[in-house]
Amino acid sequence: THSRSELDRATPRQRCDQLVQLLHKLLYVINDDGIVVTLRRNHVARRLASLTMRPYCKADADGTRPTTPTPMNAKMSTLLREHPELEVVQSLARVWPQLLQLPPLKDTYEYDLSLILPAFREDGKEMCRKLTHAKDSSVDCSRVEIIVVDAGGCQNMDAVLETSPSGSDDGHDGQEEKQWGCLKTVAFAGGGGRGPCLNFGAANASGRILTFCHSDTRLPMEWDRSIVEAFHEGGGGGVKKTKATVRSNSCAFAFGIDTSSAGLNGGPCPPGIKAVETTANLRTHLYSLPYGD
């Protein structure tokens, strides 16, 4: 998708010229293989290529930027049709189907889930309590990888990495205490808010399913099993549409707000807080737009 301002700043032909200039800087020889590698690695080149190949209104082919939205009945064209002499456009047309293919998934993963938690100005001891609750609520935490992304300003982060001793000698009927499959913290100094922080955690993950969880969020009972089953082929993640079954590629739990004394840190319950909870869940069910919580 492209924003209106992004489309108005330059025509597809101008975007093509910008792409050619960038490719000359990045490649010794511009060929199909080099373009594929560059577009997969370079975000700017990828955006320019997308804008170059985007259909446009023929009325704007003279290079002027439109000041009003394109009419529904406007005649559309492409650079490939209007300027077949452009070599980079010809090359993009040849490799475009290859660029649209998703990379193959790995056959095996070290963990079923990677639980990624962003941390900015958090207390490690409080995060440790939240992780303990998540561990106790899980079915098999040994199949879960924990990645805490330290974005700065955090205290007592060493507490997060403290491993609990085995329960074989602590009087709990010889049962060993559950342990995460892996627990690690990674430092992120890139800035930009929670989104880039989560992306950085995902880049360091080795689980089959990425699970993002805010540091102040408590996961429900058997949350790990619920997530795995949501994506299991033929399981609860399939949505029936006529004769076909649509596979889920993302999911979210219901949104709830802890209004207990502990959840409110001893403070009063804000008015209308339950209405926020209800409308957030309605938004999720109607529009598939859950909040990050």
C-alpha positions as CSV (number, residue, x, y, z in Angstrom):
1,T,0.0,0.0,0.0
2,H,1.1,3.6,-0.6
3,S,0.1,6.8,1.2
4,R,-1.5,9.6,-0.8
5,S,1.4,11.9,-0.1
6,E,3.8,9.2,-1.3
7,L,1.9,9.0,-4.6
8,D,1.6,12.7,-5.0
9,R,5.3,13.5,-4.6
10,A,6.4,11.9,-7.8
11,T,5.0,10.1,-10.9
12,P,5.8,6.4,-11.6
13,R,8.3,7.6,-14.3
14,Q,10.1,9.8,-11.8
15,R,10.1,6.9,-9.3
16,C,11.7,4.7,-12.0
17,D,14.4,7.3,-12.6
18,Q,15.1,7.4,-8.8
19,L,15.3,3.6,-8.8
20,V,17.8,3.5,-11.6
21,Q,20.0,6.0,-9.8
22,L,19.9,3.9,-6.7
23,L,20.6,0.7,-8.5
24,H,23.7,2.3,-10.2
25,K,25.0,3.1,-6.7
26,L,24.4,-0.3,-5.3
27,L,25.2,-2.6,-8.3
28,Y,28.2,-2.8,-10.7
29,V,25.9,-4.3,-13.3
30,I,22.2,-4.0,-13.4
31,N,20.7,-7.4,-14.2
32,D,17.7,-9.5,-13.1
33,D,19.6,-11.4,-10.3
34,G,21.1,-8.2,-8.9
35,I,17.7,-6.5,-8.8
36,V,16.1,-9.4,-7.0
37,V,18.9,-9.4,-4.3
38,T,18.7,-5.6,-4.0
39,L,15.0,-5.4,-3.6
40,R,15.0,-8.1,-0.9
41,R,17.7,-6.4,1.1
42,N,17.1,-2.7,0.5
43,H,13.8,-1.1,1.8
44,V,14.1,2.1,-0.3
45,A,14.7,0.2,-3.5
46,R,11.8,-2.1,-2.7
47,R,9.4,0.9,-2.2
48,L,10.7,2.6,-5.4
49,A,10.1,-0.6,-7.4
50,S,6.6,-0.9,-6.0
51,L,5.8,2.7,-7.0
52,T,7.4,2.2,-10.4
53,M,5.2,-0.9,-11.2
54,R,2.0,0.6,-9.7
55,P,-0.8,1.3,-12.3
56,Y,-1.5,5.0,-12.8
57,C,-4.1,7.2,-14.4
58,K,-3.2,7.9,-18.1
59,A,-4.3,11.5,-17.6
60,D,-1.2,12.0,-15.3
61,A,1.3,10.4,-17.7
62,D,2.6,13.8,-18.7
63,G,4.5,14.0,-15.4
64,T,2.1,16.3,-13.5
65,R,1.1,15.2,-10.0
66,P,-2.6,14.8,-9.4
67,T,-4.2,17.1,-6.9
68,T,-7.5,15.2,-6.6
69,P,-8.1,11.4,-6.1
70,T,-8.2,9.3,-9.3
71,P,-11.8,8.9,-10.6
72,M,-13.2,5.4,-10.5
73,N,-13.8,5.3,-14.3
74,A,-10.3,6.7,-15.2
75,K,-8.2,4.8,-17.7
76,M,-5.3,3.2,-16.0
77,S,-1.9,2.2,-17.5
78,T,1.5,1.1,-16.5
79,L,5.1,2.1,-17.4
80,L,5.6,-1.4,-18.9
81,R,2.8,-0.6,-21.4
82,E,3.6,3.1,-22.0
83,H,7.4,2.9,-22.0
84,P,8.5,-0.6,-23.0
85,E,11.9,0.8,-23.9
86,L,12.8,1.2,-20.2
87,E,15.2,-1.7,-19.4
88,V,14.7,-1.6,-15.6
89,V,10.9,-1.8,-16.1
90,Q,11.3,-4.8,-18.4
91,S,13.6,-6.4,-15.8
92,L,11.1,-5.8,-13.0
93,A,8.3,-7.3,-15.0
94,R,10.4,-10.5,-15.5
95,V,11.4,-10.9,-11.9
96,W,8.1,-9.6,-10.3
97,P,6.5,-13.1,-9.9
98,Q,9.7,-14.3,-8.2
99,L,9.7,-11.3,-5.8
100,L,6.1,-12.0,-4.8
101,Q,7.0,-15.5,-3.6
102,L,7.3,-15.9,0.2
103,P,10.5,-17.5,1.4
104,P,10.1,-21.2,2.3
105,L,9.4,-22.1,6.0
106,K,11.8,-24.2,7.9
107,D,11.0,-27.8,8.4
108,T,11.9,-27.9,12.0
109,Y,12.0,-25.3,14.8
110,E,13.8,-25.3,18.1
111,Y,10.7,-24.1,19.9
112,D,6.9,-24.0,19.3
113,L,6.6,-20.4,20.5
114,S,8.8,-17.4,20.9
115,L,7.2,-15.0,23.5
116,I,8.6,-11.5,22.8
117,L,8.2,-8.9,25.5
118,P,9.3,-5.2,25.0
119,A,10.8,-3.5,28.0
120,F,11.2,0.2,28.4
121,R,11.7,1.7,31.8
122,E,10.5,-1.5,33.3
123,D,11.4,-3.1,36.7
124,G,13.0,-6.5,36.1
125,K,11.6,-7.9,39.4
126,E,8.0,-7.0,38.2
127,M,8.7,-8.6,34.8
128,C,10.0,-11.7,36.6
129,R,6.6,-12.0,38.4
130,K,4.7,-11.7,35.2
131,L,6.9,-14.3,33.5
132,T,6.4,-16.6,36.5
133,H,2.6,-16.3,36.1
134,A,3.0,-17.0,32.3
135,K,5.1,-20.1,33.1
136,D,2.6,-21.4,35.7
137,S,-0.3,-20.8,33.2
138,S,1.4,-22.7,30.4
139,V,1.0,-26.3,29.4
140,D,4.6,-27.0,28.4
141,C,6.9,-24.0,28.9
142,S,9.9,-26.1,27.8
143,R,8.6,-25.6,24.2
144,V,8.6,-21.8,24.7
145,E,11.4,-19.3,24.1
146,I,11.3,-16.0,26.0
147,I,12.9,-12.9,24.5
148,V,12.9,-9.7,26.6
149,V,13.8,-6.7,24.5
150,D,15.5,-4.1,26.7
151,A,14.9,-0.8,25.0
152,G,16.5,1.2,27.8
153,G,15.7,2.7,31.2
154,C,15.1,-0.7,32.8
155,Q,16.2,-1.7,36.4
156,N,17.0,-5.0,37.9
157,M,17.0,-6.8,34.6
158,D,19.3,-9.5,36.1
159,A,16.3,-10.8,38.0
160,V,14.7,-11.8,34.7
161,L,17.6,-14.1,33.9
162,E,17.6,-15.8,37.3
163,T,16.7,-19.4,36.9
164,S,14.6,-21.2,39.6
165,P,16.3,-24.2,41.2
166,S,15.0,-27.7,40.4
167,G,12.2,-28.7,42.7
168,S,13.5,-32.2,43.4
169,D,14.9,-31.2,46.8
170,D,12.4,-28.6,47.9
171,G,9.7,-30.8,49.3
172,H,7.3,-30.6,46.4
173,D,6.8,-34.4,46.1
174,G,10.0,-34.7,44.0
175,Q,8.5,-32.8,41.1
176,E,10.8,-30.6,39.2
177,E,9.8,-27.0,38.7
178,K,8.8,-26.0,35.2
179,Q,11.5,-24.2,33.2
180,W,11.4,-22.2,30.0
181,G,13.0,-23.7,26.9
182,C,15.1,-20.6,26.6
183,L,15.1,-17.2,28.3
184,K,17.3,-14.3,27.1
185,T,17.4,-10.5,27.0
186,V,18.5,-8.5,24.0
187,A,19.4,-4.8,24.1
188,F,17.7,-2.6,21.5
189,A,19.0,1.0,21.0
190,G,17.3,1.8,17.7
191,G,14.4,3.8,19.1
192,G,11.2,4.5,17.2
193,G,8.7,3.1,19.7
194,R,7.4,-0.3,20.4
195,G,7.0,-1.5,16.8
196,P,10.8,-1.5,15.9
197,C,11.4,-3.0,19.4
198,L,9.1,-5.9,18.7
199,N,10.6,-6.4,15.2
200,F,14.1,-6.6,16.7
201,G,12.9,-9.3,19.1
202,A,11.3,-11.2,16.2
203,A,14.6,-11.1,14.3
204,N,16.3,-12.8,17.3
205,A,13.6,-15.4,17.7
206,S,13.9,-19.1,16.8
207,G,10.3,-20.3,17.5
208,R,7.8,-21.4,14.9
209,I,5.1,-18.9,16.1
210,L,5.9,-15.4,17.2
211,T,3.9,-14.2,20.2
212,F,4.0,-10.6,21.2
213,C,3.0,-9.6,24.7
214,H,3.2,-6.3,26.5
215,S,5.2,-6.3,29.8
216,D,2.1,-5.4,31.8
217,T,-0.1,-8.1,30.3
218,R,-1.1,-11.4,32.0
219,L,-1.6,-14.4,29.7
220,P,-4.6,-16.7,30.3
221,M,-4.5,-20.4,31.4
222,E,-3.1,-22.8,28.8
223,W,-2.2,-19.9,26.5
224,D,0.6,-21.7,24.8
225,R,-1.7,-24.6,23.8
226,S,-4.4,-22.2,22.6
227,I,-2.0,-20.4,20.3
228,V,-0.5,-23.6,18.8
229,E,-4.0,-25.0,18.2
230,A,-5.1,-21.8,16.5
231,F,-2.5,-22.3,13.8
232,H,-2.8,-26.1,13.6
233,E,-3.9,-27.3,10.2
234,G,-7.4,-28.7,10.5
235,G,-7.7,-27.3,14.0
236,G,-9.6,-24.5,15.6
237,G,-7.7,-21.9,13.5
238,G,-9.6,-22.6,10.3
239,V,-12.5,-20.3,9.4
240,K,-15.2,-21.9,7.2
241,K,-16.1,-19.9,4.1
242,T,-18.4,-21.8,1.7
243,K,-16.5,-25.0,0.7
244,A,-13.0,-23.8,1.6
245,T,-11.2,-23.4,4.9
246,V,-9.2,-20.2,5.4
247,R,-6.0,-20.7,7.4
248,S,-5.3,-18.2,10.2
249,N,-2.0,-16.3,10.0
250,S,-2.5,-14.3,13.2
251,C,-4.6,-14.5,16.4
252,A,-5.3,-12.6,19.6
253,F,-6.8,-13.3,23.0
254,A,-9.8,-11.5,24.4
255,F,-9.0,-8.1,26.0
256,G,-9.5,-7.8,29.7
257,I,-8.6,-5.2,32.4
258,D,-7.6,-6.2,35.9
259,T,-9.7,-4.1,38.2
260,S,-8.7,-5.8,41.4
261,S,-6.8,-3.9,44.0
262,A,-3.5,-5.4,42.9
263,G,-4.2,-4.6,39.3
264,L,-5.0,-1.0,40.1
265,N,-2.0,-0.7,42.5
266,G,-4.4,0.2,45.3
267,G,-5.9,3.1,43.4
268,P,-9.6,3.7,42.4
269,C,-11.2,2.0,39.5
270,P,-11.4,4.6,36.6
271,P,-15.0,5.2,35.4
272,G,-16.0,3.5,32.2
273,I,-13.0,1.1,32.2
274,K,-15.3,-1.9,31.6
275,A,-16.8,-0.1,28.6
276,V,-13.3,0.2,27.2
277,E,-12.9,-3.6,27.7
278,T,-16.2,-4.3,25.9
279,T,-15.7,-2.0,23.0
280,A,-12.1,-3.3,22.4
281,N,-13.4,-6.8,22.1
282,L,-16.2,-5.7,19.8
283,R,-13.6,-4.0,17.6
284,T,-11.6,-7.2,17.5
285,H,-14.5,-9.4,16.5
286,L,-16.0,-7.1,14.0
287,Y,-12.9,-5.8,12.3
288,S,-10.1,-8.2,13.3
289,L,-8.2,-5.2,14.8
290,P,-7.1,-6.2,18.3
291,Y,-5.0,-3.8,20.4
292,G,-1.4,-4.8,21.2
293,D,-2.5,-5.8,24.7
